């Protein structure tokens, strides 16, 4: 179980989340719906250990997250270019995590030729698929998807979500989905949370 207890997040002098508490079981798929600027992306960054909270805790399986090694909570941000080293190819960044085979590339509609290019040579939608592929490392137990398919056309969106739903079921991958697309949240998530559900203060 991914458990968040009394998490308080402050950024730029602004308190974004105050005493947030929730839990995600293996195989759960929860949506979080909130307006732009509310702090969803920052919450995802804290859960994935990209930045720290003022107070509170995040545990997986009852254990605090280690500051070293692979984090079992992976974030695919709304702007995936931020996760890539601009001086390395996307394939090099992908292989830092794991080496998916051709079948995996096909499942997420990733052209193998993209892996020989640097991030600035690819579109946002292409980078989003590679970032998602990297985050689906077999060691990942919980995935945070922040508008992960917003830059894709409808056909590719459907293909990507089919893969994600298959992984949720096959390996009991827990997911938190941030999206402004209410119809998408209602279609793919088992529950939709709003800030007042998460904040206890």
HELIX and SHEET records of a PDB file:
HELIX    1   1 UNK A   40  UNK A   47  1                                   8    
HELIX    2   2 UNK A   80  UNK A   83  5                                   4    
HELIX    3   3 UNK A   90  UNK A   97  1                                   8    
HELIX    4   4 UNK A  102  UNK A  107  1                                   6    
HELIX    5   5 UNK A  112  UNK A  116  5                                   5    
HELIX    6   6 UNK A  119  UNK A  121  5                                   3    
HELIX    7   7 UNK A  124  UNK A  135  1                                  12    
HELIX    8   8 UNK A  154  UNK A  171  1                                  18    
HELIX    9   9 UNK A  182  UNK A  188  1                                   7    
HELIX   10  10 UNK A  195  UNK A  198  1                                   4    
SHEET    1   A 4 UNK A  14  UNK A  24  0                                        
SHEET    2   A 4 UNK A   2  UNK A  11 -1                                        
SHEET    3   A 4 UNK A  55  UNK A  60 -1                                        
SHEET    4   A 4 UNK A  63  UNK A  64 -1                                        
SHEET    1   B 5 UNK A  73  UNK A  76  0                                        
SHEET    2   B 5 UNK A 142  UNK A 146  1                                        
SHEET    3   B 5 UNK A 174  UNK A 178  1                                        
SHEET    4   B 5 UNK A  29  UNK A  33  1                                        
SHEET    5   B 5 UNK A 191  UNK A 194  1                                        
END                                                                             
